[in-house]
């Protein structure tokens, strides 16, 4: 978006009467305001965005299990990192379940149940380590 500079017009001299003397005031020109262009800086893409496995959608505190919507495949024995606003820990995948049935690996697009070592919250991200 490019903003144009305004051209200021000069005003004609005003005549005022003071003590029955006619004086003329010089016109006052306003200072020109320069308008700066706004530039939007793009943030560099971090390496972590490439390693995202999925997002936590739900957490069951009694069984310490999290439901994760996968973006890439996940298998038993892989190391993962779960990071959120108040969450940050790493662990190895010890148990994966799909519809209450244990599996050894899951594909992208599936929702899995995963045993976790610590509390997780919705929208926490799961990374590959």
C-alpha positions in Angstrom: 0.0 0.0 0.0 1.5 3.3 -1.1 0.3 6.5 0.5 0.6 9.7 -1.4 1.9 12.9 0.1 -0.5 15.8 0.3 0.3 19.1 -1.2 -0.4 22.0 1.1 -1.8 25.2 -0.3 -0.6 28.6 0.9 -3.3 30.8 2.4 -3.8 34.4 1.4 -2.7 37.1 3.9 -5.3 38.0 6.4 -6.0 41.6 7.3 -6.6 42.4 11.0 -7.3 45.7 12.6 -5.3 46.5 15.9 -5.7 49.9 17.5 -7.1 51.2 14.2 -4.0 50.1 12.3 -4.2 47.7 9.5 -1.7 45.0 9.6 -1.2 42.0 7.5 -0.2 38.6 8.7 2.0 36.4 6.7 0.4 33.1 5.8 1.5 30.2 8.0 2.5 27.1 6.1 2.1 23.8 7.9 5.0 21.5 8.0 4.8 18.7 5.5 4.3 15.3 7.1 6.2 12.5 5.6 4.4 9.2 5.6 6.6 6.2 5.9 5.9 3.0 4.0 5.0 0.1 6.2 7.2 -2.9 5.5 6.1 -6.4 6.7 9.0 -8.7 7.6 8.5 -12.3 7.1 9.7 -14.6 9.8 12.1 -17.3 8.7 10.7 -20.8 8.7 12.1 -22.7 11.6 13.5 -26.2 11.4 10.9 -27.3 14.0 8.0 -26.8 11.7 9.4 -29.5 9.4 9.5 -32.0 12.3 5.9 -31.6 13.6 4.3 -35.0 14.0 0.9 -33.9 15.2 -1.3 -31.9 17.6 -2.8 -32.9 20.9 -6.6 -32.8 20.7 -7.5 -34.3 24.1 -6.0 -35.5 27.3 -7.3 -38.2 29.8 -5.7 -37.5 33.2 -6.7 -40.8 34.9 -4.9 -43.0 32.4 -2.4 -40.4 31.4 -3.2 -40.7 27.7 -3.3 -38.1 25.0 -5.3 -38.1 21.7 -3.1 -36.9 18.9 -4.1 -36.0 15.4 -1.1 -37.0 13.2 0.3 -35.0 10.4 3.1 -37.6 9.6 3.6 -41.2 10.4 4.6 -42.4 13.9 6.0 -45.7 15.1 6.8 -47.4 18.5 10.3 -46.6 19.9 10.6 -43.2 18.3 11.6 -40.2 20.4 9.1 -37.3 20.5 8.9 -33.9 22.1 5.6 -32.4 23.3 5.7 -28.7 23.6 3.0 -26.2 24.4 2.5 -23.0 26.5 3.2 -24.7 29.8 4.3 -28.1 28.5 7.8 -29.2 27.4 9.1 -32.7 27.7 10.6 -35.5 25.6 9.8 -39.2 25.8 9.9 -42.4 23.7 6.7 -43.8 22.2 5.8 -46.9 24.3 2.2 -47.4 23.4 0.0 -46.4 20.4 -3.7 -47.3 20.2 -6.2 -46.7 17.4 -9.9 -47.3 18.4 -8.7 -49.1 21.6 -6.6 -51.6 19.7 -2.8 -51.5 20.1 -0.8 -50.9 16.9 3.0 -50.6 16.1 2.7 -47.7 13.8 0.2 -45.1 12.6 -0.1 -43.1 9.4 -0.7 -39.4 8.8 -4.3 -38.2 9.2 -5.2 -40.8 11.9 -6.1 -39.9 15.5 -4.2 -42.1 18.0 -4.1 -42.6 21.7 -0.7 -42.3 23.2 0.6 -42.8 26.8 2.4 -39.8 28.0 4.7 -39.2 30.9 3.3 -35.8 31.9 0.2 -33.7 31.6 -0.5 -32.3 28.1 -3.0 -29.8 26.9 -5.1 -29.2 23.8 -3.2 -27.6 20.9 0.3 -28.7 22.3 2.5 -29.7 19.3 4.3 -33.0 19.0 7.7 -32.9 17.4 10.1 -35.6 16.2 13.4 -35.6 18.0 
